[in-house]
Amino acid sequence: MVCKYVEDTIVAIATPMGEGAIGIVRLSGQSAIEIVSRIFISSRGRDIRDGRGRIFHGHISDGNEVLDEVLVHVMREPRTYTCEDVVEVNGHGGLGPLRAVLELTLAHGARLAAPGEFTKRAFLNGRIDLAQAEAVIDRVRAQTRAALQAANAAAGGTLSKSIYEIRDVVAQALSRAEAAVDFPEDDLPELLDEAWRQSLARVRRRIADLLNTADAGRLYREGAAVAIAGRPNVGKSSLFNALLRDARAIVTEHPGTTRDVIQEVISVSGIPVRLSDTAGLRDTDDDVERLGVEVARGTLQNADVILLVLDSSVPFVEADHTLAREMEALEVPVLLVLNKLDLDPRAAPPKWSAGCADICRVSAKTGEGLAALEERLGRLLLHGQVASLERGLVTRAHQCDSLRRAAASLDRVLENIEASPELLSIDLREALQSLGEITGETTPDDILKQIFSSFCIGK
């Protein structure tokens, strides 16, 4: 592999700021090894430029004093993350040592890297495509094991493989259409035959299958917001603590204990869920509690799913039904949770519960029914679909947009199969253009800039 993206040498601190055992300053570019050689003193008198080693022990010095004791890891192009020469200076993880090394490399000719610039160079040098590059940041931000699996699959090229296979079929179809244009009078077999149409119909179905993974892909990457709602003292905070497996919210017998929204992240079917415990919804003369109720209603409006909690150990009242109607007006899926199963295991759901997306009976006190609640919540978030993490998911809005435009182009071809080859070729080229935006082959520069600017510095 030959580097084609040769510019200046970039540098950044590649580990989080703050105190730690180890901190890394990373350089990439033609002068990376040379720059570090000027500031590094090997403890064994070795020269990192001689190509005979990869890891060197010694010290970083500005010529007057030693700044830090380090290990220098030298990686030579093209078999590096960026396909360029890469040097990582592994020193102590304090802010002082890292900044001192960083500033010294800048003084010797390196340039501070922009966010995501190391990964951008890996992409521009052809080591990874755009879908794999975006999976890098998904790995960094993964909050659950399933989210990490999905990111690893994308980084390994599962989504890219599907896109390339679809593009190959479309490209072959385009070549046949163009041949029909170029040689209309020649004695050739029929180029745009039924097999040609069926091949396009198959890849159109594959695009539909990929688009069907978009909701799951978004959820694993971005997470979901789930809010617990209900009247005071129905066990909302107890349910919150039970799902969290921790006593995070205060639980008392006094109504109105929760005055503000309490949030924590849990994993539900592998989805990172931002769970919110809200104030009990009721009319109140208490100014502080009233503010809490207003904040609670705002949280419910922005939720992906609402857990409406009822106390099943007492008769249901009109206020419960009023809350259910209020939740229904929000147009957010509602999972009805009948709590306190330990007190009345035979309690039946209220008659109006048919409008809820699902119903669960639990005991926040004993934990009974929690597993079923989590399973149904996960199914509700995923709209009943089972996501195959190993096969790759569509995770970003721009990927969905590109796939939809490719699908629309293929639909026009399939709907107008009797049209002239010239017109069919136009739509097939548009489909190829759209698919190439996902892998980066035809992605506009402004989209690339936006994508890589969302990365952290040093990655």
C-alpha positions in Angstrom: 0.0 0.0 0.0 1.4 3.4 -1.0 0.6 6.5 0.9 -1.1 9.1 -1.3 -2.0 11.6 1.4 1.4 13.1 2.1 1.3 16.4 4.0 2.9 17.7 7.2 3.4 15.8 10.4 0.6 16.0 12.9 0.7 15.4 16.6 -1.8 15.2 19.5 -2.3 13.9 23.0 -4.1 10.6 22.4 -5.2 9.8 25.9 -7.8 11.6 28.1 -6.6 14.7 30.0 -6.1 14.3 33.7 -3.9 12.2 35.9 -3.2 8.6 34.9 -0.4 6.0 34.9 0.4 6.4 31.2 -0.2 9.2 28.7 0.5 9.0 24.9 1.6 11.7 22.5 1.0 10.5 19.0 2.7 11.7 15.8 2.0 10.8 12.2 3.7 11.9 9.0 6.9 11.9 7.0 8.8 13.7 9.7 7.4 11.9 12.7 10.5 9.7 13.4 12.9 12.5 12.7 11.1 15.0 15.1 11.1 12.5 18.0 14.7 11.6 17.3 15.7 15.2 18.0 14.1 15.2 21.5 14.6 11.6 22.6 17.7 10.3 24.5 17.9 6.5 24.4 19.0 4.9 27.7 21.0 2.5 25.6 22.4 4.9 23.1 20.1 3.7 20.3 18.9 5.8 17.3 15.2 5.4 16.6 15.9 6.3 12.9 18.0 3.2 12.2 15.1 0.9 11.5 16.4 -1.9 13.8 13.8 -1.5 16.6 10.3 -0.6 17.4 10.3 0.2 21.2 12.9 2.3 22.9 13.4 3.3 26.5 14.8 6.7 27.4 14.0 10.3 28.2 12.5 13.3 26.5 14.7 16.4 26.8 14.6 19.9 25.5 18.3 20.1 25.4 18.6 21.7 28.9 16.7 19.3 31.1 14.9 16.0 31.1 11.2 16.4 30.8 10.0 12.8 31.2 11.0 9.2 31.2 9.3 7.5 28.3 8.9 4.5 26.0 8.9 5.4 22.3 7.0 3.2 20.0 8.1 3.6 16.4 5.8 2.2 13.6 6.9 2.6 10.0 4.6 3.1 7.0 2.7 1.6 5.4 1.7 -0.9 8.1 0.4 1.7 10.6 -3.0 3.1 11.5 -2.6 6.0 9.1 -0.3 4.3 6.5 2.3 6.9 7.4 5.2 6.8 9.8 3.7 6.9 13.3 5.5 7.4 16.6 3.8 7.2 20.0 5.6 8.6 23.0 4.4 6.8 26.1 5.1 8.9 29.2 3.5 9.6 32.6 -0.1 10.5 32.4 -0.1 13.9 34.1 -1.1 17.0 32.3 2.4 18.6 32.8 4.5 15.9 31.2 2.1 15.4 28.2 1.9 19.1 27.4 5.7 19.5 27.7 6.2 16.7 25.2 3.5 18.0 22.9 4.9 21.5 22.9 8.4 20.2 22.2 7.2 18.3 19.1 5.4 21.4 17.9 8.6 23.4 18.3 10.4 20.9 16.2 8.0 21.1 13.2 4.9 19.0 14.0 1.4 20.5 13.6 -1.4 20.0 16.1 -3.8 17.5 14.7 -7.4 18.4 14.0 -10.2 16.3 15.5 -10.3 12.9 13.8 -7.3 13.7 11.6 -5.4 10.4 12.3 -8.5 8.4 11.2 -9.0 10.8 8.3 -5.5 10.0 7.0 -6.2 6.3 7.4 -9.3 6.8 5.2 -7.6 9.0 2.6 -4.7 6.6 2.4 -7.0 3.8 1.6 -6.5 1.6 4.7 -10.2 1.9 5.7 -13.3 3.2 3.9 -15.7 5.8 5.3 -18.1 3.3 6.9 -15.2 1.7 8.8 -13.8 5.1 9.8 -17.1 6.1 11.3 -17.2 2.8 13.2 -14.0 3.9 15.0 -15.8 6.7 16.9 -18.6 4.2 17.6 -16.1 2.0 19.3 -14.9 4.8 21.4 -18.4 5.9 22.4 -19.9 2.4 22.9 -21.7 2.2 26.2 -22.8 -1.5 26.1 -21.4 -4.8 24.9 -23.9 -5.0 22.1 -23.0 -1.4 20.9 -19.4 -2.4 20.9 -20.2 -5.6 18.9 -22.1 -3.5 16.3 -19.2 -1.0 16.1 -16.6 -3.9 15.8 -18.6 -5.5 13.0 -18.8 -2.2 11.1 -15.1 -1.5 11.7 -14.4 -5.0 10.3 -16.2 -4.1 7.1 -19.5 -5.9 7.4 -21.6 -2.9 6.2 -19.0 -2.0 3.6 -19.0 -5.5 2.2 -22.7 -5.4 1.7 -22.5 -2.0 0.0 -19.6 -3.1 -2.3 -21.6 -6.2 -3.3 -24.6 -4.1 -4.2 -22.5 -1.6 -6.1 -20.9 -4.4 -8.1 -24.3 -5.6 -9.3 -25.4 -2.1 -10.1 -22.2 -1.3 -11.9 -22.5 -4.5 -14.0 -26.1 -3.5 -14.8 -24.9 -0.1 -15.9 -22.2 -1.5 -18.1 -24.9 -3.6 -20.0 -27.2 -0.6 -20.3 -24.3 1.5 -21.7 -23.4 -1.3 -24.1 -27.0 -1.3 -25.4 -26.6 2.5 -26.0 -23.2 2.2 -27.7 -24.0 -0.7 -29.9 -27.7 -0.5 -30.8 -27.3 -2.0 -34.3 -24.8 -4.7 -33.5 -25.8 -8.4 -33.6 -25.6 -8.8 -29.8 -27.7 -11.0 -27.4 -30.4 -9.0 -25.6 -28.5 -7.1 -22.9 -31.4 -5.8 -20.8 -33.1 -9.1 -20.3 -35.2 -10.6 -17.5 -32.0 -11.8 -15.7 -30.8 -8.2 -15.8 -34.0 -7.0 -14.2 -34.0 -9.7 -11.6 -30.5 -8.9 -10.5 -31.5 -5.3 -9.9 -34.7 -6.4 -8.0 -32.5 -8.6 -5.7 -30.2 -5.7 -4.8 -33.2 -3.5 -4.3 -34.4 -6.0 -1.7 -31.0 -6.0 -0.1 -31.1 -2.2 0.3 -34.5 -2.5 1.9 -33.0 -5.1 4.4 -30.2 -2.7 5.2 -32.6 0.2 5.8 -34.6 -2.0 8.1 -31.6 -2.1 10.4 -31.4 1.7 10.7 -33.6 2.0 13.9 -31.6 -0.7 15.7 -28.3 0.9 14.5 -29.3 4.3 15.8 -30.4 2.9 19.1 -27.1 0.9 19.7 -25.1 4.0 18.7 -27.1 6.8 20.3 -29.1 5.0 22.9 -32.8 5.6 23.9 -34.6 7.8 26.4 -37.0 6.0 28.7 -39.0 7.9 31.3 -40.9 6.5 34.3 -44.2 8.3 35.0 -47.1 7.9 37.3 -48.9 9.3 40.3 -47.0 9.9 43.6 -46.2 6.8 45.7 -46.9 4.1 43.0 -43.3 2.9 43.2 -41.6 4.9 40.4 -38.4 5.5 42.3 -38.4 1.9 43.6 -38.7 0.7 40.0 -35.9 3.1 39.0 -33.6 1.7 41.6 -34.6 -1.9 40.8 -33.8 -1.5 37.1 -30.5 0.3 38.1 -29.7 -2.5 40.6 -28.7 0.4 42.9 -30.4 2.7 45.5 -29.9 5.8 43.4 -33.3 7.5 44.0 -34.7 8.3 47.5 -37.7 6.1 48.4 -40.1 7.1 51.2 -43.7 6.6 52.0 -44.4 10.3 51.7 -45.8 11.5 48.4 -43.8 14.0 46.4 -40.4 12.9 47.5 -39.0 13.1 44.0 -38.8 16.8 43.0 -36.4 16.7 40.0 -35.6 14.3 37.2 -32.9 11.7 38.1 -31.2 10.0 35.2 -28.8 7.1 34.8 -27.8 4.9 31.9 -28.6 1.2 31.9 -28.4 -1.6 29.3 -31.7 -3.0 27.9 -31.3 -5.7 25.3 -27.9 -4.2 24.6 -29.3 -0.8 24.0 -27.9 2.1 26.1 -31.0 3.5 27.8 -31.0 6.8 29.6 -33.6 6.0 32.3 -35.4 9.0 34.0 -37.2 8.9 37.3 -39.6 11.8 37.3 -41.7 13.6 39.9 -45.2 12.2 40.6 -47.8 13.8 38.3 -50.5 15.5 40.3 -51.9 19.0 41.0 -50.1 20.5 44.0 -49.8 23.8 45.9 -46.1 23.2 46.7 -44.1 25.5 44.4 -41.1 23.2 44.3 -43.1 20.1 43.6 -45.1 21.9 40.9 -41.8 22.8 39.1 -40.8 19.2 39.4 -44.0 18.1 37.7 -43.4 20.6 34.9 -39.9 19.2 34.4 -41.3 15.7 34.4 -43.8 16.5 31.7 -41.0 18.0 29.5 -39.0 14.8 30.0 -41.9 12.6 29.0 -42.4 14.6 25.8 -38.8 13.8 24.7 -38.9 10.1 25.7 -38.7 7.2 23.2 -40.8 5.0 25.6 -42.8 5.9 28.8 -43.1 3.4 31.6 -46.5 4.3 33.2 -46.4 2.9 36.7 -49.6 2.0 38.6 -50.0 0.6 42.1 -51.8 -2.7 41.5 -52.3 -3.3 45.3 -55.0 -0.6 45.4 -58.1 0.0 43.2 -57.3 2.0 40.1 -58.8 5.5 40.1 -59.8 8.0 37.5 -56.5 9.9 38.1 -54.7 6.9 36.6 -56.9 7.0 33.5 -56.4 10.7 33.2 -52.6 10.2 33.2 -52.9 7.5 30.6 -54.9 9.8 28.3 -52.2 12.5 28.9 -49.5 10.0 27.9 -51.5 9.0 24.8 -51.6 12.6 23.7 -47.8 12.7 23.7 -47.8 10.1 20.9 -45.0 8.2 22.7 -45.3 4.4 23.1 -46.4 3.6 26.7 -45.5 0.4 28.5 -48.0 0.0 31.4 -46.2 -1.3 34.6 -48.5 -2.8 37.3 -46.2 -2.5 40.3 -46.4 -4.2 43.8 -47.1 -7.6 42.4 -45.9 -8.9 45.8 -49.0 -7.4 47.5 -51.6 -8.4 45.0 -50.6 -11.1 42.5 -54.1 -11.3 41.0 -54.7 -7.7 40.2 -56.1 -7.3 36.7 -55.1 -4.4 34.3 -57.6 -1.5 34.1 -60.1 -1.7 31.3 -58.5 1.3 29.5 -55.1 -0.3 29.3 -55.8 -1.6 25.8 -54.4 1.6 24.4 -50.9 0.9 25.9 -48.2 -0.7 23.7 -47.6 -3.5 26.3 -48.4 -4.4 29.9 -46.0 -5.8 32.6 -46.6 -6.9 36.1 -43.7 -6.4 38.5 -42.6 -6.1 42.0 -39.9 -3.4 42.3 -39.5 -4.6 45.9 -38.7 -8.3 45.2 -37.5 -8.0 41.6 -40.2 -10.3 40.3 -41.1 -9.5 36.7 -38.2 -7.2 36.1 -36.5 -9.5 33.5 -39.8 -9.7 31.5 -40.1 -5.9 31.7 -36.6 -5.4 30.3 -37.3 -7.9 27.6 -40.5 -6.2 26.5 -39.0 -2.8 26.8 -36.1 -3.9 24.5 -38.6 -5.4 22.0 -40.6 -2.2 22.1 -37.6 0.0 21.4 -36.5 -2.3 18.5 -40.1 -2.5 17.1 -40.0 -6.2 17.5 -37.1 -6.7 15.2 -34.1 -8.9 16.1 -30.9 -7.1 15.1 -28.0 -9.2 13.8 -25.0 -7.4 15.1 -22.5 -9.5 13.2 -24.1 -8.7 9.8 -23.6 -5.0 10.2 -26.1 -2.2 10.9 -26.9 1.1 9.3 -26.1 3.6 12.1 -26.2 7.1 10.6 -28.7 9.5 9.0 -26.5 10.2 6.0 -26.1 6.4 5.4 -29.9 6.1 5.4 -30.3 9.0 3.1 -27.8 7.6 0.6 -29.5 4.2 0.7 -33.0 5.7 0.2 -31.8 7.7 -2.8 -30.1 4.6 -4.3 -33.4 2.7 -3.7 -35.4 5.4 -5.4 -33.1 5.3 -8.4 -33.4 1.5 -8.7 -37.2 1.8 -8.3 -37.3 4.2 -11.3 -35.3 1.6 -13.3 -37.6 -1.3 -12.4 -40.8 0.7 -12.9 -39.6 1.9 -16.4 -37.9 -1.2 -17.5 -39.1 -0.6 -21.1 -37.5 2.9 -21.2 -34.5 3.7 -23.4 -31.1 2.4 -22.2 -30.0 6.1 -22.0 -32.6 6.9 -19.4 -32.0 3.7 -17.5 -28.3 4.5 -17.4 -28.9 7.9 -15.8 -30.7 6.3 -12.8 -28.2 3.5 -12.5 -25.4 6.1 -12.3 -27.3 8.0 -9.6 -27.6 4.8 -7.6 -23.9 4.2 -7.8 -23.2 7.8 -6.7 -25.5 7.4 -3.7 -24.0 4.0 -2.6 -20.4 5.4 -3.0 -21.2 8.1 -0.5 -21.5 5.5 2.2 -18.0 4.0 1.6 -16.5 7.4 0.9 -15.8 6.9 -2.8 -18.2 9.7 -3.9 -18.8 11.5 -0.6 -18.8 15.4 -0.9 -16.0 17.1 1.0 -18.3 19.0 3.3 -19.8 15.8 4.5 -16.4 14.3 5.1 -15.4 17.4 7.1 -18.5 17.2 9.2 -18.0 13.5 9.9 -14.4 13.7 11.0 -14.9 16.9 13.0 -17.1 14.8 15.4 -14.1 12.7 16.4 -12.0 13.4 19.4 -8.5 15.0 19.0 -5.8 12.3 18.9 -8.0 9.7 17.1 
